[in-house]
Each structure stands twice: as C-alpha cells, then as structure tokens.
C-alpha cells in the first residue's frame, strides 16, 4: 500500500509567516524526483521554490495558484512506494495510506480555504510593535472591525469623523467602505503590502534627516580606472561600513533604556524590483576591500531584480544605502527600515562651480547631495552630522576604501 508524504509550506526566512502560490509546476498525477521544484511561491522578499522531499507521484493537491498559505500548511501530498518509504525510514503508522488520507485532504482543504484572506504578512523580532496604531481614539468596536478587515489607523486618515470631537465612528467607517466600492479596485501585491507595513511601523519613531553636499570627482575618477567598476552606491556602502566599524553605537537600536550594538557590520542596499524595493545585504562589509565586493554586489543586484534573492542574502542588516539619484532626484528623505536606525541616501550628481582657494578661480565639480536619515532617539543632529562627515572623508579618498 503506497504512503502519502505531505508537501509542507516551508519556513522561507526568519521573518516569513506566509507565502502566495505563484505557479504550480507539477500537477496531480505527475511523477517527481527528490529535490525537484514543485511550486513557485512569492513572499514579501522574493520568489522562491517549494521542493519535493522524496520521489513519487503528486497526489491530493490542495494548493491553488494565487492563494496564500501560512508556514507549515499542507499544500498536497506525494505518493511514495513502499520501497521509497523504507528508504526514507518512514513507519506505516506515521504516514496515512491513500485510502485514509482522502478525508484528511478534504478537511485540510476546507480549513485552508476558510483561512485564505485572513493570512496577513507579518514581520517578527523587530523593535517596533507590528500592530502599532495611530494617535486618534478608536473604540473597541472600531478596532475589532478594522482587525476583521485588515485595516490600520493610517487607512482612516481620509475619513471625516462625525462622532464627538471629530472621532470616526463605526457608521463613518461603513459608509467609507461602501464609497470605496464605487472606485476601480485592484489587489495590492504581497510586496506592496509588506513595504506599506514596514513604512507604517518605521513612522512610529521620531525620524530626522541631515544633508551634506559631497564632491564626487575623486570617486568618479577612481571608478574609471578600475577593471571591475562598482557603482557609486557600493562606494557609499563601504564608506558607511568603515565609519560604523569605528562607532557601532551610531547604528545601534534603542530597546528600553539600552543601546543594542550590532554584532557585525552588515549593510543593505536598496534595489528597485517589480512593485517594490528589495534590500540585499553585504555581510561584514567593513572586512573586505572595495575591489573584493564588486562581483558580489553586482550578483546581488541581478538576483534582486529577478526577485530570486536567497534568504541568507537579505534581512538582518544594520543600515541601508539607497541611490535615489538614478531616478534623477537630487534630494530626498528616505525612511529607514523598522529594524534599522540609519539610511544613507545619495542624489544625482550635478556640475556646480566651486571656488578653489589655491588657484583663486572657480572650477566645475560634480556634487551629490548625501542624506542620512536616522532614528532621533538614538542619534542627535550633531552625531548624525559627524557620521556623514566621516563618510565624506572616505569618499574623498576612494583608493583607501
């Protein structure tokens, strides 16, 4: 009698609670080999694969494309032979036979179908509560209704409250929902929901930004001479890593009344992907020279744009670098991720006149506005300014980074 081995939604990363089925690569009845890809699933970080843990025939497929399932959910079964079951060391009692599994498949399908739509992206282990609400008063009834609908206080910003003191009542909310249905509505992607959730949690902190114009001519000259050319953002990442290696408290997190220093200088960099932004991470960025990071950086950019980043190449960074200058922007105030204190941004280079005191003449130079957005609970303006000046000094001597 063949055995049924469940196909389980794996834990695809430390902060991944659920994933959406994008493609089912093997339909019911197909023969599969161990470790082959069964399905493509999408998380808020990347597109990954669910693989077969053994050889056999796909049977009792529960998963449906376009639906989300939590980690640990049964997505279907692989029917294995007696010989394969023995090879795997499986006991008959531990695995239901096909005849016994029909009821289990049906029950699991009903449970999962009922749960679809209630699964919400979550990120655990962050310093900011994942469900922090706005400052306005919300009655228990309102909170219950919003939880049911998956809404946050920020979603109600456009509602004019009719209650006492301008409070938004449950009737205001219901009228607002009815009015929304008159508009064109498209579902938000998994990544867009995750980005929105991260930015909402980040905004619960007091954030500030300091700006410093930096001369990029030395950096651009150095880059032209290199066989492997790293992008300007990689230069900035390396300069930030060296500065933080000398003072890790600047990137520490405030938890209660203590500053938690990072164990390693892991710096992320923003890469625009479809309908969102991914943040690959270079681990121990302070321990490698710039030339040794170029190939790794380029590889991570390529994987991020394809949304194929491995789990170990994302998450856990202490700061992020973003080059918004690639969009022609000269100045911006980007928001750090919820688990980070710092975000270093760089604008598009501009040719500006610069007074040379030695030759006593105006000379054209390439200037880029660098911004450092930070958690004001951890850093003050002076400390942030000094950190930005340290970054500038290193970028003015790119051969040393």
C-alpha positions in Angstrom: 0.0 0.0 0.0 1.6 3.3 -1.0 2.2 6.1 1.5 1.2 9.7 1.4 4.0 12.2 2.3 2.7 15.7 2.9 4.0 18.7 1.0 4.5 21.4 3.6 4.8 25.2 3.1 8.4 25.6 4.4 9.8 28.4 6.6 11.3 30.5 3.8 13.0 33.0 6.0 13.2 34.2 9.6 10.5 36.9 9.1 8.3 35.0 6.7 4.9 33.9 8.1 3.1 33.1 4.8 3.6 32.9 1.1 1.4 33.1 -2.1 1.4 30.3 -4.6 2.6 31.8 -8.0 2.9 28.7 -10.2 2.3 25.0 -9.6 5.0 23.3 -11.7 3.7 19.7 -11.3 0.0 18.9 -11.4 -1.6 16.0 -9.6 -0.5 12.6 -11.1 2.9 13.9 -12.2 6.0 11.9 -11.2 8.6 13.9 -9.4 12.1 13.3 -8.2 13.5 14.3 -4.8 14.6 17.9 -4.5 12.8 19.0 -7.7 10.8 22.2 -7.7 7.1 21.6 -7.1 5.8 25.2 -6.8 7.0 28.8 -7.1 5.8 30.9 -4.1 6.0 34.6 -3.5 6.9 36.2 -0.2 7.3 39.9 0.5 11.0 39.4 -0.1 11.4 37.2 -3.1 10.1 34.4 -5.3 11.2 31.0 -4.0 10.5 27.3 -4.6 8.9 24.6 -2.7 10.8 21.4 -3.4 9.9 17.7 -3.1 11.5 15.9 -0.2 11.2 12.5 -1.9 10.5 10.8 -5.2 7.0 9.8 -6.0 3.7 10.9 -7.6 1.9 14.2 -6.8 -1.4 13.3 -5.2 -4.1 15.1 -3.3 -3.0 18.6 -4.4 -4.6 21.2 -2.1 -2.7 24.4 -3.0 -4.2 26.8 -5.5 -2.3 29.4 -7.6 -2.9 32.9 -6.4 -3.8 31.9 -2.8 -1.7 32.5 0.3 -0.9 29.8 2.8 0.8 30.0 6.2 4.1 28.4 7.0 3.5 24.7 8.0 0.3 24.4 5.9 -0.2 21.2 3.9 -0.1 22.0 0.2 -0.7 18.5 -1.1 0.8 15.0 -0.9 3.5 12.9 -2.7 2.5 9.3 -3.0 5.6 7.1 -2.5 6.2 3.4 -2.9 6.8 1.0 -0.1 10.5 0.8 -1.2 10.8 4.6 -1.1 9.1 4.8 2.3 11.5 2.2 3.7 14.5 4.1 2.2 13.3 7.3 4.0 12.9 5.4 7.2 9.2 6.1 7.4 6.8 4.0 9.6 3.5 2.9 8.3 1.8 4.4 11.3 3.5 7.7 10.7 2.1 8.1 7.2 -1.5 7.7 6.1 -2.3 5.4 3.2 -4.2 6.9 0.3 -7.5 5.4 1.4 -7.0 7.0 4.9 -5.8 10.3 3.5 -8.8 11.3 1.4 -10.7 12.6 4.5 -7.6 14.4 5.7 -7.1 16.0 2.4 -10.7 17.2 2.2 -10.5 18.5 5.8 -7.2 20.3 5.2 -8.6 21.8 2.1 -11.6 23.2 3.9 -9.5 24.6 6.7 -7.1 26.3 4.3 -9.8 27.6 2.0 -11.5 29.1 5.0 -8.3 30.7 6.1 -7.4 32.3 2.8 -7.8 36.0 3.0 -7.2 36.0 6.7 -3.4 35.4 6.4 -1.6 38.7 6.8 2.1 39.4 6.2 3.9 39.8 9.5 7.5 40.5 10.5 8.7 39.3 13.8 11.6 40.2 16.0 11.5 44.0 15.3 12.0 46.8 17.8 8.7 48.4 16.7 5.4 46.7 17.5 4.0 45.2 14.3 0.4 46.4 15.0 1.0 49.9 16.4 -2.0 52.2 15.8 -2.2 55.9 15.2 -2.8 58.5 17.8 -6.5 59.0 17.3 -9.0 57.3 19.6 -10.5 54.1 18.3 -13.3 52.4 20.2 -13.1 48.6 20.9 -15.8 48.0 18.3 -13.9 50.0 15.7 -10.7 48.2 16.5 -12.5 44.8 16.1 -14.0 45.8 12.8 -10.6 47.1 11.5 -8.9 43.9 12.6 -11.5 41.9 10.7 -10.9 43.9 7.6 -7.1 44.1 7.9 -7.1 47.9 8.2 -4.8 50.2 10.2 -5.4 53.7 11.7 -3.5 55.2 8.8 -6.1 53.8 6.4 -8.7 56.0 8.1 -6.9 59.3 7.5 -9.2 60.3 4.8 -12.4 59.9 6.8 -14.2 62.9 8.2 -15.4 61.7 11.6 -19.0 62.6 12.7 -18.6 61.5 16.4 -17.8 63.6 19.4 -14.6 65.6 19.0 -14.3 64.5 15.4 -14.0 60.8 16.2 -14.5 58.3 13.4 -17.5 56.2 14.3 -18.3 52.7 13.0 -21.0 54.2 10.8 -18.4 56.5 9.3 -16.2 53.5 8.6 -19.0 51.5 6.9 -20.0 54.5 4.7 -16.4 54.9 3.8 -16.2 51.2 2.8 -19.3 51.5 0.7 -18.0 54.5 -1.1 -14.7 52.7 -1.9 -16.6 50.1 -3.8 -17.6 52.7 -6.4 -13.9 53.1 -7.4 -11.7 50.9 -9.5 -10.0 48.5 -7.1 -7.0 46.3 -7.8 -5.4 43.9 -5.3 -2.1 45.1 -3.8 0.8 42.7 -4.3 2.4 40.8 -1.5 5.5 43.0 -1.7 3.5 46.3 -1.8 1.6 45.2 1.4 4.9 44.3 3.1 6.5 47.7 2.1 3.5 49.6 3.4 3.5 47.7 6.7 7.2 48.3 7.2 6.9 52.0 6.5 4.0 52.3 8.8 6.0 50.7 11.6 9.0 52.8 10.8 6.9 56.0 11.1 6.1 55.3 14.7 9.6 56.6 15.6 10.8 60.2 15.5 12.9 60.3 12.3 15.1 63.1 11.1 17.4 63.7 8.2 20.7 65.7 7.7 22.1 66.7 4.3 25.7 67.2 3.1 26.9 68.0 -0.4 29.9 65.8 -1.3 32.4 66.3 -4.1 32.2 63.1 -6.3 35.1 63.9 -8.7 37.7 61.7 -6.9 35.3 58.8 -6.7 34.3 59.0 -10.4 38.0 59.3 -11.4 38.9 56.3 -9.3 36.0 54.3 -10.7 37.0 54.9 -14.3 40.5 53.4 -13.6 39.1 50.1 -12.2 38.7 47.0 -14.4 35.7 45.9 -12.3 33.6 49.0 -11.8 31.5 49.2 -8.6 28.5 51.5 -8.6 28.6 54.8 -6.6 26.3 53.1 -4.0 28.9 50.5 -3.3 31.5 53.2 -2.6 29.0 54.8 -0.2 28.2 51.4 1.4 31.9 50.7 2.0 32.5 54.2 3.4 29.5 53.8 5.8 30.7 50.4 6.9 34.1 51.7 7.8 32.6 54.6 9.7 30.3 52.3 11.7 33.1 49.9 12.5 34.7 52.7 14.5 31.5 53.6 16.3 28.8 50.9 16.2 26.6 52.8 18.7 25.6 55.1 15.8 23.7 52.1 14.2 22.5 50.6 17.5 18.9 50.1 18.3 17.3 51.6 21.4 15.4 48.9 23.3 14.0 50.2 26.5 16.8 52.2 28.2 19.7 50.4 26.4 21.5 50.7 23.1 21.9 47.4 21.4 25.2 47.4 19.4 25.3 45.3 16.2 27.3 42.0 16.3 28.6 42.7 12.7 28.6 45.4 10.2 26.0 44.0 7.7 24.9 46.8 5.3 22.0 46.5 2.9 21.4 48.4 -0.3 18.1 49.2 -2.0 17.3 47.7 -5.4 14.1 48.5 -7.2 12.1 45.4 -8.1 8.7 44.9 -9.5 6.1 46.8 -7.4 8.6 47.4 -4.6 12.1 47.5 -3.3 14.3 44.7 -2.1 17.3 45.1 0.2 20.2 42.6 -0.4 22.8 42.6 2.3 26.6 42.5 2.2 27.7 40.8 5.4 30.8 42.1 7.3 31.1 44.9 4.8 33.9 46.5 6.9 36.2 43.5 6.5 36.5 43.5 2.7 38.1 46.0 0.4 36.0 47.6 -2.3 37.5 45.6 -5.1 36.6 42.4 -3.4 32.9 43.4 -3.1 32.2 44.4 -6.7 31.3 41.0 -8.1 29.2 40.1 -5.0 27.4 43.5 -5.3 26.6 43.0 -9.0 25.4 39.5 -8.4 23.0 40.6 -5.7 21.6 43.4 -7.8 20.9 40.9 -10.6 19.2 38.4 -8.2 17.2 41.2 -6.5 15.8 42.5 -9.8 14.7 38.9 -10.6 13.3 38.6 -7.1 15.5 35.5 -6.6 17.4 36.6 -3.6 18.4 33.7 -1.3 17.1 34.0 2.3 20.7 34.4 3.7 21.4 37.3 1.4 18.6 39.5 2.8 17.5 40.6 6.3 19.4 41.3 9.4 21.3 44.4 8.2 22.0 47.3 10.5 21.7 50.1 7.9 20.8 50.6 4.2 22.3 52.6 1.4 19.9 53.9 -1.4 20.9 55.7 -4.6 17.8 57.7 -5.5 20.0 59.7 -7.9 19.4 57.0 -10.5 15.9 58.4 -10.9 17.3 61.9 -11.5 16.4 63.0 -7.9 18.9 65.4 -6.3 17.4 65.3 -2.8 15.1 63.0 -0.8 14.3 62.0 2.8 14.0 58.2 2.6 12.7 56.3 5.7 14.9 53.6 7.5 13.5 50.1 7.8 11.8 49.4 11.2 14.7 47.3 12.5 17.3 49.9 11.4 18.5 53.2 12.8 20.2 54.6 9.7 19.6 55.0 6.0 22.2 56.7 3.8 20.9 58.2 0.6 22.7 59.8 -2.4 21.3 62.1 -5.0 22.2 62.6 -8.7 25.5 64.3 -9.4 25.3 67.9 -10.6 28.0 70.1 -12.1 28.5 73.1 -9.9 31.0 75.9 -9.7 33.5 75.6 -6.8 35.9 78.2 -5.6 39.5 76.9 -5.4 41.3 78.9 -2.8 44.7 77.8 -4.0 44.3 78.8 -7.7 41.8 81.5 -6.8 39.4 80.6 -9.5 36.0 78.9 -10.0 36.2 75.3 -11.2 33.4 72.9 -12.2 33.0 70.0 -9.8 30.4 67.1 -9.5 28.4 67.5 -6.4 26.0 64.9 -4.9 23.7 65.6 -2.0 24.1 62.9 0.6 21.3 62.4 3.2 21.4 60.5 6.4 18.0 59.6 7.8 18.1 58.4 11.4 16.1 57.4 14.5 16.3 60.6 16.6 16.0 58.6 19.8 19.4 57.1 19.1 21.3 59.9 17.4 21.1 63.7 17.6 21.8 66.0 14.7 25.4 66.6 15.7 26.2 62.9 15.9 24.5 62.3 12.6 26.4 65.2 11.0 29.7 63.9 12.3 28.9 60.4 10.9 28.1 62.0 7.5 31.4 63.9 7.5 33.3 60.7 8.2 31.6 59.2 5.2 32.6 62.2 3.1 36.3 62.0 4.2 36.4 58.4 2.9 34.7 59.2 -0.3 37.2 61.9 -1.0 40.0 59.3 -0.7 38.4 56.3 -2.6 41.7 54.5 -3.0 41.6 53.8 0.7 38.2 52.1 0.8 
